[in-house]
Amino acid sequence: MGNLSHLDALEAEAIYIIREVAAEAEKPVMLYSIGKDSTVMMHLALKAFYPEKPPFPFLHINTTWKFHEMIAFRDAQAKKYGLTMLEYKNEEGIREGINPFDHGASYTDIMKTQALKQALTKYGFTAAFGGGRRDEEKSRAKERVFSFRNAAQAWDPKNQRPEMWKLYNAELHKGESIRVFPLSNWTEKDIWQYIRREQLEIVSLYFAKERPCIERDGNIIMVDDDRIVKKLHLRPEDIQQRKIRFRTLGCYPLTGGVESDADTLDAIVEETLGAVESERTSRVIDHEGAGSMERRKREGYF
Amino acid sequence: MNDLLKFITCGSVDDGKSTLIGHLLYDAKLIYADQKEALLLDSKVGSRGGAIDYSLLLDGLLAEREQGITIDVAYRYFTTDRRSFICADTPGHEEYTRNMACGASFADLAIILVDASKGVLTQTRRHARICALMGIRYFVFAVNKMDLIGYDEAQFRAIEVEIGALRQELGLESVRIIPVSATEGDNITKRSDRMPWYDGEVLQEYLETVDVTAGAAAEKGFYLPVQRVCRPNQSFRGFAGQIESGSVAVGDTVTALPSGEQAEVTHIFVADHEEKRASVGQPVTLQLSREVDVSRGCVLERESGLSLADAFEAEILWMDDVPLTVGKNFLIKLGTKKIPGILSGIAYRTDIHTGEHEPAERLEKNEIAHVTIAVTEPIVLGLFDEHRTQGELLLIDRITNNTAACGVVRSIGAAEDAARVYATPAMRSALNWQKPLVTVFRPGADGTTARAVAEAEYRLVQSGRHTYLYAPAAGEDYARTAAHLAAAGVIVLLVLGADAPRLDLPEAREWSALAPAGEQTAQAIAARLLQETLLDAAFAPGQWVI
């Protein structure tokens, strides 16, 4: 595909993958995390089937600690495009009061990894699109586009199906499923350039704004509601207004912001193109030691 | 706007390919700060003492770190002012040939590392052969470790001659040979002053400027493998897919294959906006002027020269741990078509190192062979050298679902022998999802009753098994009938008298040999037969050819 620009080539590849899954998988679903990668993936799904709506639902795993602006954005997008948006929460985890302050790594496991597995099992989805990119982390660099999960939903990195050309093998036995990553070959830079080119709407949290913040373990954490105030016994003087934005979105107590003046799409892209720190530095969970992401993924984390 | 170059690096464990790519990224200042920190940190506990070990940048998986080798393809991304790059870093060891083939199928260009102190080795030949098989047209031989031979021109020229011979043998179209040192950074991104005798481009400059589309432009005509029929409402029917060759405009007449029906293109959507024209690489949805018989797996084309056939010859790379035997059946994926087929013969095996052809009855993992394949109905085929997409295929194991082989179409409408399509007992068995079995019951003598056997069959049918309760009349040749039923993939419950002779049939079992302890109830019989007829991976369908 010689004459296409690199963004056109990446777009064509992703649309091809999304259409293949829709044609071959028995019950697909697109995971939607509300962030910039999900925004691009949703946009590609809308393009892939136009003028038809995407022939599958979207699924958001809600840990109950997401930024409020994210949830509002999610509901507005689903309404705007007429999409089926499923939400799943791990009710057992909620009853047990699992939270990011007291439960550390097991919080992510219970409210995110386990919740995802429960949701996929509940609905019987056989293929789940995820917005993962290979440039995010070293162990992701080796994941296939079609990533096979056994009946226990685990990934076996030593035994991946060979993947040739664009011939994807989506054959499954009962109970097995696949994760599909249409954005495998995109970089963070590609995502932002594409958002700018297509003028996509993104969550306001990506734009710099004065926000109430505290500092915790070297990360700038936004005070999104009262729960963090109670948990950490914050006094009013602990909270400062700082002009920050987020390069990646997740649960607000675990997502560090960066100080920035970038309050337009162009400014964000400019800032990102010159970035000297890769985006996962602001995700707290990735720093638990070499190979932590791979371990988590073997257990079913996206 | 930048375009995108996908390339692969091949070399064995000690050739330093991870180091070369690490250096390419590092010199270009493309490592993000925290990865760089992690790299320095890893180096402290790493293998080579204080110095930065660039290869640690690339080896992602825990298992690989533990073994200190690269076992799977790692994809790396970087951009220069002139181009965006995706690099597939692949394992060099023979055991991981299939992983290398994955990376090669993805790439337009191959960088093959040659150790300057060793020259062209059998593994160099293997790497080049796999890359050529998977369709790569552009090759760079990076003669690495020039520092170890004192940057000696004479030794480099000798290696150049060896590569020239390899080029001829494999018929490689475009070949560059560059002397480099990955650890020292010579001729990777910057011209080395230690090899003034080399006046060609340095590696990065070549990668930035090479045009890999020249060869691909030679594909004839227009074709679009249909991925999906788009039907949002009664009035709209569109055919979605990616254009694999040429271009199409509103008003063009296209032919639907295999039906052969023709229609005019009335509307073209490129993704979500309407256009008058679209060309190779673009994702489109086409609307046609009249109803034609088109579904997923069909191809819309114009003057492409694609063929219809139900048999063809392919060059395949066998990738499964279980050896391939003639007569094995598969799901074949080719373009957007998936169809049952059978590997009807092995013409010859190609020695992966020397290229010599040799006769073969079976194929082991990582072996290459010319084979004949027959499918159950005519499909749209192209020779791989002429039509990439309709000439690439996978063989998917029908029982394990593994991708057992990949291959490319070398000739269409194969020899008469290959055209003989036949179903095997294994295919029928796989379709029924059960192992055939003939169980001989002797009511009154083996603890069963005729009533319990009948009820056991009822229970088996309820569990989805295909069965036949067979109580032959006097004088009937029941042994022969039972053999046919077994070949049809059926579970036979054969009721005989106490004195009737034993059945001489591989699938036959006396109930007395299978019976569990205790009362022989219908439930116990059904449970035992269910267990006995489970289809498992150990069941080798290749052995079942008539």
Contacts between the chains, C-beta under 8 A, distances in Angstrom:
chain1	res1	chain2	res2	distance
A	1	B	280	6.2
A	1	B	281	3.0
A	2	B	3	7.2
A	2	B	211	7.6
A	2	B	212	7.3
A	2	B	213	2.7
A	2	B	216	6.3
A	2	B	217	7.1
A	2	B	280	7.9
A	2	B	281	7.7
A	3	B	3	7.9
A	3	B	213	7.2
A	3	B	279	7.3
A	3	B	280	7.6
A	3	B	281	7.2
A	4	B	3	7.1
A	4	B	4	7.9
A	4	B	281	4.9
A	4	B	282	7.4
A	5	B	1	3.8
A	5	B	2	6.8
A	5	B	3	6.3
A	6	B	1	7.2
A	6	B	2	5.3
A	6	B	3	5.8
A	6	B	4	3.8
A	6	B	84	4.2
A	7	B	1	7.3
A	8	B	281	7.5
A	8	B	282	7.6
A	9	B	3	7.5
A	9	B	4	4.9
A	9	B	281	6.8
A	10	B	4	7.4
A	11	B	271	7.2
A	11	B	283	7.5
A	12	B	242	6.2
A	12	B	281	5.6
A	12	B	282	6.2
A	12	B	283	5.0
A	15	B	242	7.8
A	15	B	271	6.4
A	15	B	283	4.2
A	16	B	227	7.3
A	16	B	242	5.2
A	16	B	283	6.3
A	19	B	227	4.5
A	19	B	228	5.3
A	19	B	240	5.9
A	19	B	241	7.7
A	19	B	283	7.7
A	20	B	227	6.3
A	20	B	336	7.6
A	22	B	228	6.4
A	23	B	227	5.7
A	23	B	228	4.8
A	23	B	296	5.4
A	23	B	336	7.4
A	24	B	338	7.9
A	46	B	272	6.7
A	47	B	271	4.0
A	47	B	272	4.6
A	47	B	283	7.7
A	48	B	240	7.6
A	48	B	271	7.3
A	48	B	283	7.1
A	49	B	230	6.4
A	49	B	240	7.6
A	50	B	269	6.3
A	50	B	271	6.6
A	50	B	272	3.8
A	50	B	285	7.1
A	51	B	230	7.4
A	51	B	232	5.3
A	51	B	236	6.3
A	51	B	238	8.0
A	51	B	269	7.7
A	51	B	272	7.9
A	52	B	230	5.2
A	52	B	231	7.1
A	52	B	232	3.8
A	53	B	232	7.2
A	134	B	75	4.7
A	134	B	77	7.3
A	135	B	75	8.0
A	135	B	76	7.8
A	135	B	77	4.7
A	137	B	60	7.8
A	138	B	58	7.9
A	138	B	59	7.7
A	138	B	60	3.6
A	138	B	74	7.8
A	139	B	60	4.7
A	139	B	61	5.9
A	139	B	62	7.7
A	140	B	60	7.6
A	141	B	58	7.6
A	141	B	60	4.9
A	141	B	74	4.4
A	141	B	75	5.4
A	141	B	76	6.7
A	142	B	60	5.1
A	142	B	61	5.7
A	142	B	72	4.6
A	142	B	73	6.4
A	142	B	74	5.1
A	142	B	75	7.6
A	157	B	61	5.2
A	157	B	62	7.9
A	157	B	63	6.8
A	157	B	72	7.1
A	158	B	61	7.9
A	158	B	63	5.7
A	158	B	71	7.4
A	160	B	72	6.8
A	161	B	402	6.6
A	161	B	403	5.1
A	162	B	98	5.0
A	162	B	99	7.3
A	162	B	101	7.0
A	162	B	102	5.2
A	162	B	319	5.4
A	162	B	403	5.0
A	162	B	406	6.8
A	163	B	102	5.5
A	163	B	105	7.9
A	163	B	403	7.7
A	164	B	101	6.9
A	164	B	102	6.2
A	164	B	105	4.2
A	164	B	134	7.5
A	164	B	392	7.1
A	164	B	394	6.3
A	164	B	403	7.5
A	164	B	406	4.3
A	165	B	105	4.7
A	165	B	106	7.7
A	165	B	388	7.9
A	165	B	389	7.8
A	165	B	392	4.8
A	165	B	406	7.9
A	167	B	333	5.1
A	167	B	334	7.7
A	167	B	392	6.2
A	167	B	393	7.1
A	167	B	394	4.9
A	167	B	406	7.6
A	169	B	333	6.8
A	169	B	394	6.2
A	169	B	396	5.5
A	169	B	401	7.2
A	169	B	403	4.7
A	171	B	331	6.8
A	171	B	396	5.7
A	171	B	401	4.0
A	172	B	401	6.6
A	173	B	401	6.4
A	184	B	75	7.4
A	185	B	75	6.9
A	185	B	77	7.5
A	185	B	86	5.9
A	187	B	77	4.6
A	187	B	79	7.8
A	189	B	79	6.9
A	190	B	84	7.9
A	275	B	32	6.9
A	276	B	32	6.5
A	276	B	33	4.3
A	277	B	32	6.0
A	277	B	33	4.7
A	277	B	34	5.4
A	278	B	32	3.5
A	278	B	33	7.4
A	278	B	34	5.5
A	278	B	35	5.8
A	280	B	34	7.6
A	281	B	34	4.6
A	290	B	38	7.6
A	290	B	42	6.9
A	290	B	65	7.7
A	291	B	62	4.7
A	291	B	65	7.5
A	294	B	60	7.4
A	294	B	61	6.4
A	294	B	62	5.6
A	295	B	62	7.7
